[in-house]
Amino acid sequence: MATSVPGAGETMTRNRWTVCALLFFATTINYIDRQVIGILKPVLETEFGWSELDYADIVFWFQAAYAIGLLTVGRLIDWVGVRWGYAIAVIVWSIAGMAHAGARTVAGFAIARFALGLGEAGNFPAAVKATGEWFPKKERAFATGIFNAGSNVGAIITPLAVPPIVMAWGWEAAFLITGSLGFVWLIAWLLVYRTPEEHPKVSASELAHIRSDPAESTAKIPWLTLLRYRQTWVFAVAKLMTDPIWWFFLFWLPDFFAKTYDLNLVTFGPPLIAVYLLADVGSVGGGWLSSRLIARGWTVNAGRKTAMLVCALCVVPVSLAIYVDNLIFAVAIIGLAAAGHQGWSANVFTLASDLMPRRATASVVGIGGMAGAIGGMLMAKYVGGVLEEVGNYTPIFVLIGSIYLIALLIVHLISPRLEPADIG
């Protein structure tokens, strides 16, 4: 697909959007594979007699591996490049996803989840780095919002696809079928992906558009050096405080609907789909909002933080969700919070490429993702303990409703102007 460029003798190709589509589909598959166990929680709890703490431990080990993976995988992707780094990550997580079918104990599921976490840790560092390679800064938030919307699409597809598979062939088939999807994507990725300079179908005008930002050094930056910069900590703190909320939605929302509104494997599908459809709107809308503000002349600092504030305010009403008797109202409140999170997330991911040079982006995303996974580990233990001891979700939703505004305040205190790091 091509569009005319005024004053140019050629057409500007749009291959960067093909790359964005591949990132979207990889993220979709990534979330399908990680969310299957959340959809199957009621089934597996019944079959294997899990307690709330057993399930929390299984989630904990996924998060632990995700944290370990992000500690190293971002650096690996910066070193070997997006094309092969992403491919390796997808192979690992696809095999691990399929391995769940052979698990029969809490330890067996924990091992499979640990391997899945290691592989899935590569998705966002690779996707954000690819976005930095293929898009100028003025388009990155929008592109990030699009590929990040794959997380919501995956969360929509999972409750639609898994119940029929389970009813037809059993829960094992759900893991086998979803785990195999990554290999289909892998073929397309290896056939299509190159850097813009190496891509045979990129026109000179598209390449000039992609490289319209000031030139940057390509020298490698030591990982520990990145920790000296406040820009790294802006991203890491935002992820530490808010990633656990999305993990909670993925791994416990089906259980919340099942226990609060007496739904089951089949009937909690529509509420989940509605929540993640709203989250999709938030993902694209949050990225679009900040990109639009910046395009209208706002500074990056004002544009990003204004969009993040709007998203944070969307989450506040979720504190009341536990008190809502009507399922439709509960879905609307939780869906608004999910939309707020995803819009927030699109802007937070873009901060990594706003504040750091391209050669360090994947490493910084890895550091931040590791912080988010550590937060997810703590959240898993917290949720399991609350449900085991208190028996309801009230304290959890109260925490969710306030955490984004607190996170935004801390981000602003660390970096009042969102100045890019001055790395030589």
N, C-alpha and C positions, 0 to 999 in steps of 0.2 A: 504493500500500500504506500502511496506517495502523495505528497501535497505540494502545490506550487509555492515557490519562494519568490516573493516580489523582487524584481531586479536581478534575479539569478538566471543563468542559462540552463539550469538543470532543475530537476525536481528533488525535494528533500525526502529521502526515505524515512520510514518510521520503524526501523528494526528494533529500536529501543523498547517499543511497546510489545513486540514479540517476546523479548527477554522478560519484560514485566509479567507477561502471561505465563511464562514458564515458572517464574518465581511464585506466582499466585497458585498454580497447580501443585507445586512442591509443598507449599505451606498448607494447602488443603489436605493433601495426603498425610503430611506430618501430624495434623490435628485429628484426622480420622484414626490413625494408629494409636495416638496417645489417649483418645477419648473412649475407645471401645470398652475399656475396663470400667469406666464410670457408668456407661449404659448398662453393663452386665452386673454391676454391683449387687442389686437385689437377687439376681439369679445365682451368682457365685456365693453370696452369703448364705443362701438357703442350701445350696449343694454341699458346701464345705464347712458350714457352721462358723463363719468368721464373726468375730466381735468388731465393734467400731474401731478398737485399737489395732486389731489385725489389719483391717483395711488401711488405716492410717499408716501403719508400718510399711505396707506395700507401696503406697504413694510416696512415703518418705524416701525409700530407696531409689525410686525413679528420680526424685528431686536431687538426691545426693549425687547420683551419676550425672545428672544434667549439670550440676554445679562443677563437678570434676571435669566433665567434657568441655564446658565453656572456658574453664581455666586454660585449656590447651588448644582447643579446636580453632578458636579465632586466630591464634598465632600460626597454626598449621595452614589455615586458609590464606593468610597473608603471605606465607612462605611458598606454598605450592601453587597458589592461584585458585580462583573461584571454580574454574571448570572441573578440575580433578578433586579439589577439596569437597565440593558439593556432592560429586558423584560417590566418593568414599562414604560420606555421611549417610546418604540415602541407602546404599547397600547395607551398611551396618544396621540402621534402624529397621529396614524391611525384614531382614533375617530375624532380628530380635522380636519384631511384632509377631511373626509367624511362630516363633518358639513358645509363645504363651499357650498355644494349643496343647503342648505336652506337659504343662505344669499341673500339679495336683495338690500341692501343699502351699502354705503361706510362704515358706522359704523358696519354693520353686517359682512362684509368681514374682517374688521380690527379685530373684536373680534375673528373670526375663525382663522385668521392668528396669533393672539396673542397666542391662545391655541396651534396652530401648532408649534410656535417657542419654547414654553415651553417644549414640548415633544421632538422636534428634537434636542434640546440642549444636550440631553444625548448621541447622537450617537458617536461623536468623543472622548469625555472623556472615554466612555466605550470601544471603539475600541482600543484606544491607550493603555489603561490599560490592556486589554486582550492581546495585542501584547507584552507588557512588561512581562506579566505572562507566555506567551507561547514561546517566542523567545529570544535567547541570543542576546547581543548587535550587534554582527557582522551580524545578519540577519534581524534586526528590520527595517532598512530603506527600504529594499527590500519588506518585508512583509507589511510595511506601504504603500509603493507605490502601492502594489497590492490592498489592501482594499480601498485606497483612489481613485484608478481608478474606483471604483463603482460610484463615483460622476459623472464621465464622461459618464459611461455607462447609468446611470439614465438620464443624460442630452441628450443622444442619443435616448433612448427609448421613452422619453416623446414626442418629435415632431413627432415620427413615430406612436405612439399609440393614442395620444389625438385627432388629426384631424378626423380619422375614427369614433372614439367614438362619437365625437360632431356631426358629420354629420348624424350618425345613430340614436342617442338617445338624443342629446342635451348636452349643456355644463355641466349640473348638473351631468350627468352620468360619465363624466370624473373624477370628484372629488370622486364620490362614488366608482368607480371601482379601481382607483389607491389607494385610502385610505384603501381599504380592503386587499391589498397585504401584509401589515405588519402582519396581523394575520396568514397568511400562514407561513411566516418566523418564527413567534413566536413558532409555534409547533416544528419546526426543532431545534430551539435554545434550548428550554427547554429539549428536548430529548437528545441532543448531548453535550452541554457545561458543563464542570466541570473544576476545576483547574487541572493542569497536575498531581499533586500528587493524586488527587481523581479520575482521569479518568481511567476506567478499561482497556482500550486498549492501554495505553501508556507503552511501554517497558522501562526497566531500562536504556537502552542505550539512548533512546530518552530523558528520564527525565534528565539523566546526561548531555546530550547536551544542553537542555534548561537551566539547572542550572549551566552551565559552567562558568558564570561570578562570581566574588567574592560574598560571602554571604552578605546580607543586613539585618539590623534590621527591625522588623515588627511593631515597636512602632508608634502610630499615631502622626502626626505632626499638631499642631494647624494651622488653615488656615491663620491667620494673621502673623504667624511666617514665612510663605513662602514668604511674601512680603518683608522680610528683605534681601533676597538673590538675587544677581544680575542675577543668573541663571533663576529665575522666570521672571525677567524683559526682559531678552533676548528673551524669548518665547513670552511674552505679546506684546512687541514693534513690533516684526516681524508680529504678527497677526493683531495688530491694524492698521498697515500701508498697509498691502497687502490683507487681507481678503475682504475688501470692493470692490476690483477689481473683485474678483470672484462673489460676489453678483451682481455686475453690469452686468457681462456677463449673469448670470442666469435670472435676472429680466428685463433687457433692450435689450439684443442682438436681440431677435425676433423683437422688435419694431424698432431697428436700421435697420435691413434688410428690414422690411416692408416699412419704410419711405424713406430710402435711395435708395433702388433698386426696389420699387413698388412691393414687394412680399406680399403674404397673408398667411392665416392659413395653406394652403396646400403647397404652393411653397417655403416658407422659411424653410421648414423641411430639405431639402438636405444641404443647407449651414450650418445650425446649427449642423447637424450630422457630417459634415466634420470637423468643428471646434472642436467638442468634441472627435472625433476619434484622432485628433492630440493631444488633451489634454491628452487622455489615454496614448499615447506613451510617453508624457512628464512625466506623473505621475510615470509610471513604470521605465522609463529611468533615471529620476532624482534620484530616490531611488537606482537604480542599480549602477549608477555612483559613488555615495559616498561610497556605500558598497564595490564596486570593488576597489576603491582607498585605502580604509582602509584595505581590505584584502591583498593588495599589499604592506602594510607596512606604508602607510601614517598615520599620527595622525588623531584622530577624528576631531580636529580643522581644519586641512588642507583639509581633505576629504570632510567634510560637507560644508565648506566655498567655496571651489573650485566649488563644484556642484551647490551651491546657486548662485555663480557669473555667471556660464554658463547659468543658468535659467534666471537670471536677464537680461542678455544681449539679450536673446531671446525675451524679452518683449519690448525692446527699439523701434523696427521698428513700433509698433502699433500706434505710434503718427502720422504716415502718412496714416493710414487707411481711414480717412475721405476724403482724397484727391484722392483716387483711384477710377476711374470710372468703372473699370472692376470688376465684382462680384467675379470672381475666384481669382484674385490677393488680393482682400479685405479679402476673406475667408482664403487665405494662410497666410496673415499677422496676422490676428486676431487669427487663429488657432495656429500659432507659439507662440503668446503671451499666449494663454490658456495653451499650452504645458509647456511653461516656468513657468507659475504660478503653475501648478500642480506638476512639478518637484520640484519647490521651496517649495511648501506646504508639500510634502512628507518628505523633509529634515527638515523643521521647526518642524513638528510633532515629528520627531525622536529626535530632540534636547531635548524635554521634558523628554524622557526616558534616553538620554545620560547624562543629567545634574542633574537629580533629582532621588532619590531612588524610587523603585517601589511603595512603600506605599504612595507616594505623587504625583505620575504621573497624576492620574485623576484630582486631585485638581488643579495642575498646568495647565493642559490642559483646565480645566474649567475657570481658571483665564484668560488665553490667549484667549480662545474662547470668553469670555465676552468682552475683549478688541477689538477683531475683530468685534464682533456684534455692539459695540458702534461705531466703525469706519464705519460699514455698515449703521447705523442710520444716521450718518453725510453724508455719500455718497448718501443715498436716498434723503435727503433734497437738497443736492448739485445738483444732476442730475435733480430732478424735477424742481428746480429753473432755472437751465441753459436752459432746454428744454422749459420752459414757457417763459423765458425772451429773450434768444438768439435764440432759435428755431433750433439749430443743436448741433451735438455731438463733435465739434472740441475741446473746452476746456477740455472736459472729456478725450478724447484720449491722449491729450498732457500730462495730469496729469498721466495717466496710464503708459505711456512710460518711465517716469523718476523715479517713486516711488520705484521700487525694488532696484535699485542701491543705492538710499538714505537709504533705510531700511537696506541693507547689511552693509553699512558704520556705521550706528548707532549700529547695532548688534556687529560689530567688536570693536567699541569704548567701549561698555559696557563690553564685554568679549573677550579680545584679544586672549585668549588661550582656550576658552570653557572648563574651568576646572569644573568637577562635584562639586556640592555643598557639603560642609563638614557638614552634619547634623548628629548629634549624635543619 
